[in-house]
């Protein structure tokens, strides 16, 4: 068992113990947010043929080289090309084809002009009529076959998250079903005799359990499903009994009882369970109190009961692990450099993580931290405290203040990770 190690090392320990989920096939209509299980290599070019980007006329560019406002070029219209139809005739010199948006470009034509650059409106230009062009074909303005994807191109690699554009690309390749990684099921367990449920009237000394909801939220955001394992009081054997539900889960998150005091029973429960404790405590504030264990090839992650501490530990250590389990190829947090948007007044004896929002408003990458609504102008370090969830609302970036740092002025550039 490793104790009080850097949080980055703890993440690597867990990643080494983490596999990926098995595969399944799902309808494309249900694939958004799922993780692609195999490289998507284009079997067909998209678009499959040259087509028109707008309504107008298709012709041979050389015929209109001299066209101008005072020197129009006249062409004979030989037909119409509508989307979804194959033009009947080949375009020869001196001829034009009336064409509509998305239609296949007639054979022989190599340029298209908009209606607005002719003397014919949308209702004009029937076969046999004459259309006059007032501009040369300075640009071909044809959507070429394969302009989006050419046959044989890698559209997306295995491990890519299926977003709206990738789903559309899968459809363009003819897929109505897709092979993906199964969603992992994360069991969530809260411990502590002091916990009450939302909606209850808590007695003196009771605390509303918020960790269930924050951890469910981050799991869903990562692409996992959750199952609620309930609230357990301060009883190591009962905690161990709930942890045996790991058989029905792929991972367990539990909160509370990890600090190691006589009232903290998570480590004792893990030993009763027969789990291998991998790491106890990490060098991190908030979120240093934690325990990570493994059993039957699955991970159990124990977080502090303090809401913000649990979330910071999740983002810094466990989020990449859960994303790897989901099958994502790019599972690590994206590292960036971010400047403080305001002073950070507190010295940092140990490694500290502050959370906030990415601010690009002045062209500089900044982390904008949330401040209390108050009359004081100076920021307060307790806005980043263990229990302050407010600073995590809308949080999309976390910055690392190195061990031994003094108070830091606005503009200090820090290593950070973007929670994209």
C-alpha positions as a Markdown table, in Angstrom:
| # | Residue | x | y | z |
|---|---|---|---|---|
| 1 | Unk | 0.0 | 0.0 | 0.0 |
| 2 | Unk | 1.2 | 3.5 | -0.9 |
| 3 | Unk | 0.6 | 6.3 | 1.5 |
| 4 | Unk | 0.5 | 10.1 | 1.1 |
| 5 | Unk | 1.8 | 10.1 | -2.5 |
| 6 | Unk | 1.5 | 12.8 | -5.2 |
| 7 | Unk | -2.0 | 12.8 | -6.7 |
| 8 | Unk | -0.5 | 12.3 | -10.2 |
| 9 | Unk | 1.2 | 9.1 | -9.0 |
| 10 | Unk | -2.1 | 7.8 | -7.5 |
| 11 | Unk | -3.8 | 8.4 | -10.8 |
| 12 | Unk | -1.1 | 6.3 | -12.6 |
| 13 | Unk | -1.5 | 3.5 | -10.0 |
| 14 | Unk | -5.2 | 3.3 | -10.7 |
| 15 | Unk | -4.8 | 3.5 | -14.5 |
| 16 | Unk | -2.4 | 0.5 | -14.3 |
| 17 | Unk | -5.2 | -1.5 | -12.6 |
| 18 | Unk | -8.0 | -0.3 | -14.9 |
| 19 | Unk | -9.1 | -2.1 | -18.0 |
| 20 | Unk | -11.8 | -1.2 | -20.5 |
| 21 | Unk | -15.4 | -2.3 | -20.8 |
| 22 | Unk | -16.5 | -5.1 | -23.2 |
| 23 | Unk | -18.2 | -4.3 | -26.4 |
| 24 | Unk | -21.8 | -4.2 | -27.6 |
| 25 | Unk | -23.7 | -3.1 | -30.7 |
| 26 | Unk | -26.3 | -0.3 | -30.3 |
| 27 | Unk | -28.6 | 1.5 | -32.8 |
| 28 | Unk | -27.1 | 4.7 | -34.1 |
| 29 | Unk | -30.0 | 6.6 | -32.7 |
| 30 | Unk | -28.9 | 5.6 | -29.2 |
| 31 | Unk | -25.1 | 6.0 | -29.8 |
| 32 | Unk | -24.6 | 9.7 | -28.9 |
| 33 | Unk | -22.0 | 9.9 | -26.1 |
| 34 | Unk | -21.0 | 6.3 | -26.5 |
| 35 | Unk | -17.4 | 5.4 | -27.3 |
| 36 | Unk | -16.5 | 4.0 | -30.7 |
| 37 | Unk | -15.0 | 0.5 | -30.4 |
| 38 | Unk | -13.2 | 0.3 | -33.8 |
| 39 | Unk | -11.6 | 2.8 | -36.3 |
| 40 | Unk | -14.2 | 4.3 | -38.6 |
| 41 | Unk | -12.6 | 4.0 | -42.1 |
| 42 | Unk | -14.7 | 5.5 | -44.9 |
| 43 | Unk | -16.0 | 2.8 | -47.2 |
| 44 | Unk | -17.5 | 5.4 | -49.5 |
| 45 | Unk | -16.6 | 9.0 | -50.4 |
| 46 | Unk | -18.9 | 11.8 | -49.0 |
| 47 | Unk | -20.4 | 13.3 | -51.0 |
| 48 | Unk | -20.5 | 10.4 | -53.4 |
| 49 | Unk | -20.7 | 12.7 | -56.5 |
| 50 | Unk | -20.1 | 16.3 | -57.6 |
| 51 | Unk | -23.1 | 18.4 | -56.6 |
| 52 | Unk | -24.4 | 22.0 | -56.6 |
| 53 | Unk | -24.1 | 24.2 | -53.5 |
| 54 | Unk | -27.1 | 26.4 | -54.5 |
| 55 | Unk | -29.8 | 27.0 | -57.1 |
| 56 | Unk | -28.4 | 28.3 | -60.4 |
| 57 | Unk | -27.1 | 27.1 | -63.7 |
| 58 | Unk | -24.3 | 24.6 | -64.6 |
| 59 | Unk | -22.2 | 25.2 | -67.6 |
| 60 | Unk | -18.7 | 25.1 | -69.1 |
| 61 | Unk | -16.5 | 27.7 | -67.4 |
| 62 | Unk | -14.6 | 28.5 | -70.6 |
| 63 | Unk | -17.9 | 29.8 | -72.2 |
| 64 | Unk | -18.1 | 32.6 | -69.6 |
| 65 | Unk | -14.5 | 33.9 | -69.5 |
| 66 | Unk | -15.5 | 37.2 | -71.1 |
| 67 | Unk | -18.8 | 37.6 | -69.2 |
| 68 | Unk | -19.4 | 40.9 | -67.5 |
| 69 | Unk | -22.1 | 43.3 | -66.4 |
| 70 | Unk | -22.0 | 45.1 | -69.7 |
| 71 | Unk | -21.0 | 42.0 | -71.7 |
| 72 | Unk | -23.3 | 39.1 | -70.8 |
| 73 | Unk | -22.8 | 35.6 | -72.2 |
| 74 | Unk | -25.9 | 33.9 | -73.6 |
| 75 | Unk | -26.4 | 30.1 | -73.1 |
| 76 | Unk | -29.1 | 27.8 | -74.2 |
| 77 | Unk | -30.8 | 25.9 | -71.4 |
| 78 | Unk | -31.1 | 22.2 | -72.2 |
| 79 | Unk | -32.7 | 20.8 | -69.0 |
| 80 | Unk | -33.2 | 20.8 | -65.3 |
| 81 | Unk | -31.3 | 18.9 | -62.6 |
| 82 | Unk | -33.1 | 18.5 | -59.3 |
| 83 | Unk | -31.7 | 16.9 | -56.1 |
| 84 | Unk | -32.1 | 13.2 | -56.2 |
| 85 | Unk | -32.3 | 12.9 | -60.0 |
| 86 | Unk | -29.7 | 12.1 | -62.7 |
| 87 | Unk | -29.4 | 14.7 | -65.5 |
| 88 | Unk | -30.4 | 13.4 | -68.9 |
| 89 | Unk | -28.0 | 15.3 | -71.1 |
| 90 | Unk | -24.4 | 16.1 | -71.3 |
| 91 | Unk | -23.6 | 19.9 | -71.3 |
| 92 | Unk | -21.7 | 21.1 | -74.4 |
| 93 | Unk | -20.2 | 24.5 | -75.3 |
| 94 | Unk | -22.9 | 27.2 | -75.4 |
| 95 | Unk | -25.3 | 25.2 | -73.2 |
| 96 | Unk | -26.4 | 25.4 | -69.6 |
| 97 | Unk | -28.4 | 23.2 | -67.2 |
| 98 | Unk | -30.8 | 24.7 | -64.7 |
| 99 | Unk | -29.7 | 23.1 | -61.4 |
| 100 | Unk | -31.0 | 23.0 | -57.8 |
| 101 | Unk | -29.2 | 22.8 | -54.4 |
| 102 | Unk | -27.7 | 19.4 | -53.8 |
| 103 | Unk | -28.3 | 18.1 | -57.4 |
| 104 | Unk | -25.7 | 16.0 | -59.2 |
| 105 | Unk | -23.7 | 18.2 | -61.6 |
| 106 | Unk | -24.5 | 17.3 | -65.2 |
| 107 | Unk | -21.7 | 15.6 | -67.2 |
| 108 | Unk | -19.6 | 18.1 | -69.1 |
| 109 | Unk | -20.3 | 21.1 | -66.8 |
| 110 | Unk | -17.5 | 22.3 | -64.7 |
| 111 | Unk | -18.9 | 25.6 | -63.2 |
| 112 | Unk | -22.1 | 26.8 | -61.6 |
| 113 | Unk | -23.4 | 30.3 | -61.3 |
| 114 | Unk | -26.1 | 31.6 | -58.9 |
| 115 | Unk | -29.5 | 32.8 | -60.2 |
| 116 | Unk | -28.6 | 36.2 | -58.9 |
| 117 | Unk | -25.7 | 36.5 | -61.4 |
| 118 | Unk | -28.0 | 35.8 | -64.4 |
| 119 | Unk | -31.1 | 37.4 | -65.9 |
| 120 | Unk | -33.3 | 34.4 | -65.0 |
| 121 | Unk | -35.2 | 34.1 | -61.8 |
| 122 | Unk | -35.9 | 30.8 | -60.0 |
| 123 | Unk | -39.1 | 30.3 | -62.1 |
| 124 | Unk | -37.4 | 31.0 | -65.4 |
| 125 | Unk | -34.9 | 29.0 | -67.4 |
| 126 | Unk | -37.0 | 26.2 | -68.8 |
| 127 | Unk | -35.5 | 23.9 | -71.4 |
| 128 | Unk | -35.0 | 25.7 | -74.7 |
| 129 | Unk | -34.8 | 29.2 | -73.2 |
| 130 | Unk | -31.8 | 31.4 | -73.1 |
| 131 | Unk | -30.0 | 32.5 | -69.9 |
| 132 | Unk | -27.6 | 35.3 | -69.8 |
| 133 | Unk | -24.6 | 35.3 | -67.4 |
| 134 | Unk | -23.1 | 38.5 | -66.1 |
| 135 | Unk | -20.0 | 37.2 | -64.4 |
| 136 | Unk | -17.2 | 34.8 | -65.3 |
| 137 | Unk | -16.8 | 31.6 | -63.3 |
| 138 | Unk | -14.0 | 32.9 | -61.1 |
| 139 | Unk | -14.6 | 29.9 | -58.8 |
| 140 | Unk | -15.9 | 26.6 | -59.8 |
| 141 | Unk | -18.4 | 26.6 | -56.9 |
| 142 | Unk | -19.0 | 22.9 | -57.1 |
| 143 | Unk | -19.1 | 20.6 | -54.1 |
| 144 | Unk | -16.7 | 17.9 | -55.2 |
| 145 | Unk | -17.1 | 14.2 | -54.6 |
| 146 | Unk | -15.1 | 13.3 | -51.4 |
| 147 | Unk | -14.9 | 16.9 | -50.3 |
| 148 | Unk | -15.9 | 15.8 | -46.8 |
| 149 | Unk | -14.4 | 12.3 | -46.7 |
| 150 | Unk | -12.6 | 10.2 | -49.3 |
| 151 | Unk | -12.9 | 6.4 | -49.5 |
| 152 | Unk | -10.2 | 5.0 | -47.2 |
| 153 | Unk | -9.9 | 8.0 | -45.0 |
| 154 | Unk | -9.9 | 7.5 | -41.2 |
| 155 | Unk | -13.0 | 9.4 | -40.1 |
| 156 | Unk | -12.5 | 8.7 | -36.4 |
| 157 | Unk | -10.3 | 6.3 | -34.3 |
| 158 | Unk | -11.4 | 3.7 | -31.9 |
| 159 | Unk | -11.9 | 5.4 | -28.5 |
| 160 | Unk | -13.5 | 8.5 | -29.9 |
| 161 | Unk | -16.7 | 9.8 | -28.2 |
| 162 | Unk | -19.6 | 9.8 | -30.6 |
| 163 | Unk | -20.8 | 13.4 | -30.9 |
| 164 | Unk | -23.4 | 14.8 | -33.2 |
| 165 | Unk | -21.0 | 15.2 | -36.1 |
| 166 | Unk | -19.5 | 11.7 | -35.8 |
| 167 | Unk | -23.0 | 10.2 | -35.6 |
| 168 | Unk | -23.8 | 12.0 | -38.8 |
| 169 | Unk | -20.6 | 10.7 | -40.4 |
| 170 | Unk | -21.5 | 7.1 | -39.3 |
| 171 | Unk | -24.9 | 7.6 | -41.0 |
| 172 | Unk | -23.2 | 8.9 | -44.2 |
| 173 | Unk | -21.2 | 5.7 | -44.3 |
| 174 | Unk | -24.5 | 3.7 | -44.1 |
| 175 | Unk | -24.3 | 2.5 | -40.5 |
| 176 | Unk | -27.6 | 2.3 | -38.6 |
| 177 | Unk | -25.9 | 0.3 | -35.8 |
| 178 | Unk | -22.5 | 0.8 | -34.3 |
| 179 | Unk | -20.0 | -1.2 | -32.2 |
| 180 | Unk | -19.3 | 0.7 | -28.9 |
| 181 | Unk | -17.9 | 0.0 | -25.4 |
| 182 | Unk | -20.5 | -0.8 | -22.8 |
| 183 | Unk | -21.2 | 1.9 | -20.3 |
| 184 | Unk | -19.6 | 1.0 | -17.0 |
| 185 | Unk | -21.9 | 0.9 | -13.9 |
| 186 | Unk | -20.6 | 2.8 | -11.0 |
| 187 | Unk | -22.1 | 2.0 | -7.6 |
| 188 | Unk | -22.3 | 5.1 | -5.3 |
| 189 | Unk | -22.3 | 4.6 | -1.5 |
| 190 | Unk | -22.5 | 7.3 | 1.2 |
| 191 | Unk | -21.3 | 6.6 | 4.7 |
| 192 | Unk | -21.9 | 8.4 | 8.0 |
| 193 | Unk | -24.5 | 8.3 | 10.7 |
| 194 | Unk | -24.8 | 12.1 | 10.3 |
| 195 | Unk | -26.3 | 11.9 | 6.9 |
| 196 | Unk | -29.9 | 12.8 | 6.0 |
| 197 | Unk | -31.7 | 12.7 | 2.7 |
| 198 | Unk | -32.9 | 15.8 | 0.8 |
| 199 | Unk | -36.5 | 16.5 | 1.7 |
| 200 | Unk | -36.0 | 15.2 | 5.3 |
| 201 | Unk | -36.1 | 17.6 | 8.2 |
| 202 | Unk | -32.6 | 17.1 | 9.5 |
| 203 | Unk | -32.2 | 16.9 | 13.2 |
| 204 | Unk | -29.5 | 18.8 | 15.0 |
| 205 | Unk | -26.1 | 17.7 | 13.9 |
| 206 | Unk | -27.4 | 16.0 | 10.7 |
| 207 | Unk | -26.1 | 16.9 | 7.3 |
| 208 | Unk | -27.8 | 16.6 | 3.9 |
| 209 | Unk | -26.0 | 14.0 | 1.7 |
| 210 | Unk | -25.0 | 16.0 | -1.4 |
| 211 | Unk | -22.2 | 13.7 | -2.5 |
| 212 | Unk | -24.6 | 11.2 | -4.1 |
| 213 | Unk | -25.8 | 13.8 | -6.5 |
| 214 | Unk | -22.4 | 15.3 | -7.4 |
| 215 | Unk | -20.8 | 11.9 | -8.0 |
| 216 | Unk | -23.8 | 10.7 | -10.0 |
| 217 | Unk | -23.4 | 13.9 | -12.1 |
| 218 | Unk | -19.7 | 13.4 | -12.9 |
| 219 | Unk | -20.3 | 9.7 | -13.7 |
| 220 | Unk | -23.0 | 10.5 | -16.2 |
| 221 | Unk | -20.8 | 13.2 | -17.7 |
| 222 | Unk | -18.0 | 10.7 | -18.2 |
| 223 | Unk | -20.3 | 8.3 | -20.0 |
| 224 | Unk | -21.0 | 5.9 | -17.1 |
| 225 | Unk | -24.3 | 4.7 | -15.5 |
| 226 | Unk | -24.8 | 4.8 | -11.8 |
| 227 | Unk | -26.5 | 2.6 | -9.2 |
| 228 | Unk | -27.4 | 4.0 | -5.8 |
| 229 | Unk | -26.1 | 1.7 | -3.0 |
| 230 | Unk | -27.6 | 3.8 | -0.2 |
| 231 | Unk | -26.4 | 5.4 | 3.0 |
| 232 | Unk | -24.7 | 3.4 | 5.6 |
| 233 | Unk | -24.0 | 4.4 | 9.2 |
| 234 | Unk | -20.8 | 4.0 | 11.1 |
| 235 | Unk | -20.6 | 0.2 | 11.0 |
| 236 | Unk | -17.6 | -1.4 | 9.2 |
| 237 | Unk | -19.4 | -4.7 | 8.7 |
| 238 | Unk | -22.4 | -3.0 | 7.1 |
| 239 | Unk | -20.1 | -0.9 | 4.9 |
| 240 | Unk | -18.3 | -4.1 | 3.8 |
| 241 | Unk | -21.7 | -5.8 | 3.1 |
| 242 | Unk | -22.7 | -2.9 | 0.8 |
| 243 | Unk | -19.3 | -3.0 | -0.9 |
| 244 | Unk | -19.9 | -6.7 | -1.8 |
| 245 | Unk | -22.4 | -5.3 | -4.3 |
| 246 | Unk | -19.3 | -4.7 | -6.4 |
| 247 | Unk | -20.3 | -7.9 | -8.1 |
| 248 | Unk | -23.1 | -6.0 | -9.8 |
| 249 | Unk | -21.0 | -2.9 | -10.6 |
| 250 | Unk | -17.8 | -2.2 | -12.5 |
| 251 | Unk | -16.5 | 0.3 | -10.0 |
| 252 | Unk | -17.6 | 1.8 | -6.6 |
| 253 | Unk | -17.4 | 5.3 | -5.3 |
| 254 | Unk | -18.0 | 5.8 | -1.6 |
| 255 | Unk | -17.7 | 8.9 | 0.5 |
| 256 | Unk | -16.9 | 9.5 | 4.1 |
| 257 | Unk | -14.8 | 7.6 | 6.7 |
| 258 | Unk | -11.5 | 7.8 | 4.9 |
| 259 | Unk | -9.4 | 10.0 | 7.1 |
| 260 | Unk | -8.2 | 7.1 | 9.3 |
| 261 | Unk | -9.5 | 8.2 | 12.7 |
| 262 | Unk | -11.2 | 5.9 | 15.1 |
| 263 | Unk | -14.6 | 7.0 | 13.6 |
| 264 | Unk | -13.5 | 6.5 | 10.0 |
| 265 | Unk | -14.3 | 2.9 | 9.1 |
| 266 | Unk | -13.8 | 2.7 | 5.3 |
| 267 | Unk | -10.3 | 1.1 | 5.5 |
| 268 | Unk | -11.5 | -1.3 | 8.2 |
| 269 | Unk | -14.4 | -2.3 | 5.9 |
| 270 | Unk | -12.1 | -2.8 | 2.9 |
| 271 | Unk | -10.0 | -5.2 | 5.0 |
| 272 | Unk | -13.1 | -7.1 | 6.1 |
| 273 | Unk | -14.0 | -7.4 | 2.5 |
| 274 | Unk | -10.6 | -8.7 | 1.5 |
| 275 | Unk | -9.9 | -5.9 | -0.9 |
| 276 | Unk | -6.3 | -4.8 | -1.7 |
| 277 | Unk | -5.8 | -1.3 | -0.5 |
| 278 | Unk | -3.6 | 0.4 | -3.2 |
| 279 | Unk | -3.3 | 4.0 | -1.9 |
| 280 | Unk | -4.2 | 5.8 | 1.3 |
| 281 | Unk | -4.1 | 9.6 | 1.2 |
| 282 | Unk | -2.6 | 11.8 | -1.6 |
| 283 | Unk | -0.7 | 15.1 | -1.6 |
| 284 | Unk | -3.6 | 17.3 | -2.5 |
| 285 | Unk | -5.7 | 20.0 | -0.9 |
| 286 | Unk | -8.6 | 19.8 | -0.8 |
| 287 | Unk | -9.2 | 16.0 | -1.4 |
| 288 | Unk | -6.1 | 14.6 | 0.3 |
| 289 | Unk | -8.1 | 12.2 | 2.5 |
| 290 | Unk | -8.9 | 9.2 | 0.3 |
| 291 | Unk | -8.4 | 5.5 | -0.1 |
| 292 | Unk | -8.3 | 3.5 | -3.3 |
| 293 | Unk | -8.6 | -0.3 | -3.4 |
| 294 | Unk | -9.0 | -3.2 | -5.8 |
| 295 | Unk | -11.0 | -6.4 | -5.6 |
| 296 | Unk | -11.7 | -9.0 | -8.3 |
| 297 | Unk | -10.2 | -6.7 | -11.0 |
| 298 | Unk | -12.4 | -3.8 | -10.0 |
| 299 | Unk | -11.6 | -0.5 | -8.3 |
| 300 | Unk | -13.2 | 1.0 | -5.2 |
| 301 | Unk | -12.5 | 4.7 | -4.7 |
| 302 | Unk | -13.1 | 6.2 | -1.3 |
| 303 | Unk | -13.5 | 10.0 | -1.2 |
| 304 | Unk | -13.7 | 12.5 | 1.7 |
| 305 | Unk | -17.2 | 13.2 | 2.9 |
| 306 | Unk | -16.5 | 16.9 | 2.4 |
| 307 | Unk | -18.3 | 17.8 | -0.8 |
| 308 | Unk | -15.7 | 19.9 | -2.6 |
| 309 | Unk | -12.9 | 17.7 | -1.4 |
| 310 | Unk | -14.5 | 14.6 | -2.9 |
| 311 | Unk | -15.1 | 16.4 | -6.2 |
| 312 | Unk | -11.5 | 17.8 | -6.5 |
| 313 | Unk | -10.1 | 14.3 | -5.8 |
| 314 | Unk | -12.4 | 12.9 | -8.4 |
| 315 | Unk | -11.3 | 15.4 | -11.1 |
| 316 | Unk | -7.6 | 15.2 | -10.3 |
| 317 | Unk | -7.2 | 11.5 | -9.7 |
| 318 | Unk | -10.2 | 9.4 | -10.7 |
| 319 | Unk | -11.8 | 11.1 | -13.7 |
| 320 | Unk | -9.1 | 9.8 | -16.1 |
| 321 | Unk | -9.5 | 6.3 | -14.7 |
| 322 | Unk | -13.3 | 6.3 | -15.3 |
| 323 | Unk | -12.8 | 7.7 | -18.8 |
| 324 | Unk | -10.4 | 4.9 | -19.6 |
| 325 | Unk | -12.8 | 2.3 | -18.3 |
| 326 | Unk | -15.4 | 3.8 | -20.6 |
| 327 | Unk | -13.1 | 3.1 | -23.6 |
| 328 | Unk | -12.0 | 6.7 | -24.4 |
| 329 | Unk | -8.7 | 6.9 | -26.2 |
| 330 | Unk | -8.0 | 10.4 | -24.9 |
| 331 | Unk | -8.8 | 9.8 | -21.2 |
| 332 | Unk | -6.4 | 12.0 | -19.4 |
| 333 | Unk | -7.3 | 15.5 | -18.3 |
| 334 | Unk | -6.3 | 18.1 | -20.9 |
| 335 | Unk | -3.3 | 20.1 | -19.6 |
| 336 | Unk | -3.2 | 23.8 | -20.2 |
| 337 | Unk | -1.5 | 26.9 | -18.8 |
| 338 | Unk | -3.9 | 29.4 | -17.2 |
| 339 | Unk | -3.3 | 32.8 | -15.4 |
| 340 | Unk | -5.1 | 33.7 | -12.2 |
| 341 | Unk | -7.9 | 36.1 | -12.8 |
| 342 | Unk | -7.4 | 37.6 | -9.3 |
| 343 | Unk | -5.0 | 37.3 | -6.4 |
| 344 | Unk | -4.9 | 34.1 | -4.4 |
| 345 | Unk | -4.1 | 35.3 | -0.9 |
| 346 | Unk | -3.2 | 32.1 | 0.9 |
| 347 | Unk | 0.2 | 30.4 | 1.2 |
| 348 | Unk | 0.2 | 26.7 | 0.1 |
| 349 | Unk | 2.3 | 24.4 | 2.3 |
| 350 | Unk | 1.2 | 21.5 | 0.1 |
| 351 | Unk | -0.1 | 21.0 | -3.4 |
| 352 | Unk | -3.4 | 22.8 | -3.8 |
| 353 | Unk | -6.0 | 22.7 | -6.6 |
| 354 | Unk | -8.3 | 25.7 | -7.1 |
| 355 | Unk | -11.3 | 25.4 | -9.4 |
| 356 | Unk | -13.1 | 27.8 | -11.6 |
| 357 | Unk | -14.1 | 28.7 | -15.1 |
| 358 | Unk | -12.1 | 29.2 | -18.3 |
| 359 | Unk | -12.0 | 32.9 | -19.2 |
| 360 | Unk | -10.8 | 34.0 | -22.6 |
| 361 | Unk | -12.5 | 37.4 | -22.6 |
| 362 | Unk | -9.3 | 39.4 | -22.9 |
| 363 | Unk | -7.4 | 37.0 | -25.2 |
| 364 | Unk | -5.5 | 35.5 | -22.3 |
| 365 | Unk | -6.2 | 32.0 | -20.9 |
| 366 | Unk | -7.4 | 32.6 | -17.4 |
| 367 | Unk | -9.0 | 30.7 | -14.6 |
| 368 | Unk | -11.8 | 32.8 | -13.1 |
| 369 | Unk | -12.6 | 31.7 | -9.6 |
| 370 | Unk | -16.1 | 32.2 | -8.0 |
| 371 | Unk | -16.3 | 34.7 | -5.2 |
| 372 | Unk | -18.9 | 35.2 | -2.6 |
| 373 | Unk | -21.4 | 38.0 | -3.0 |
| 374 | Unk | -20.0 | 40.4 | -0.4 |
| 375 | Unk | -18.9 | 43.9 | 0.0 |
| 376 | Unk | -15.2 | 43.2 | 0.4 |
| 377 | Unk | -13.1 | 43.7 | -2.7 |
| 378 | Unk | -10.3 | 41.2 | -1.7 |
| 379 | Unk | -10.8 | 37.5 | -2.5 |
| 380 | Unk | -10.9 | 35.0 | 0.3 |
| 381 | Unk | -9.1 | 31.7 | 0.2 |
| 382 | Unk | -12.0 | 30.0 | 2.0 |
| 383 | Unk | -14.0 | 30.4 | -1.3 |
| 384 | Unk | -12.0 | 27.3 | -2.3 |
| 385 | Unk | -12.6 | 25.4 | 0.9 |
| 386 | Unk | -13.3 | 21.7 | 1.4 |
| 387 | Unk | -17.1 | 22.2 | 1.7 |
| 388 | Unk | -17.6 | 25.0 | -0.8 |
| 389 | Unk | -19.5 | 23.5 | -3.7 |
| 390 | Unk | -20.3 | 26.9 | -5.2 |
| 391 | Unk | -16.8 | 27.1 | -6.7 |
| 392 | Unk | -17.6 | 23.9 | -8.6 |
| 393 | Unk | -20.8 | 25.1 | -10.3 |
| 394 | Unk | -20.0 | 25.5 | -14.0 |
| 395 | Unk | -16.4 | 24.5 | -13.2 |
| 396 | Unk | -14.5 | 23.6 | -16.4 |
| 397 | Unk | -10.9 | 24.2 | -15.3 |
| 398 | Unk | -8.7 | 23.5 | -12.3 |
| 399 | Unk | -5.3 | 25.0 | -11.6 |
| 400 | Unk | -2.5 | 23.5 | -9.6 |
| 401 | Unk | -0.7 | 25.6 | -7.0 |
| 402 | Unk | 2.6 | 24.0 | -6.3 |
| 403 | Unk | 3.7 | 22.9 | -2.8 |
| 404 | Unk | 5.5 | 25.7 | -1.0 |
| 405 | Unk | 3.9 | 28.6 | -3.0 |
| 406 | Unk | 3.5 | 32.0 | -1.3 |
| 407 | Unk | 0.3 | 34.0 | -1.9 |
| 408 | Unk | 0.0 | 34.5 | -5.6 |
| 409 | Unk | -0.8 | 37.8 | -7.5 |
| 410 | Unk | -3.3 | 38.1 | -10.3 |
| 411 | Unk | -1.8 | 37.1 | -13.6 |
| 412 | Unk | 0.4 | 34.3 | -12.1 |
| 413 | Unk | 0.5 | 31.5 | -14.7 |
| 414 | Unk | -0.2 | 28.0 | -13.4 |
| 415 | Unk | -0.4 | 24.5 | -14.8 |
| 416 | Unk | -4.0 | 23.6 | -15.1 |
| 417 | Unk | -6.3 | 21.0 | -16.5 |
| 418 | Unk | -9.3 | 21.7 | -18.7 |
| 419 | Unk | -12.2 | 19.5 | -17.9 |
| 420 | Unk | -13.4 | 19.3 | -21.4 |
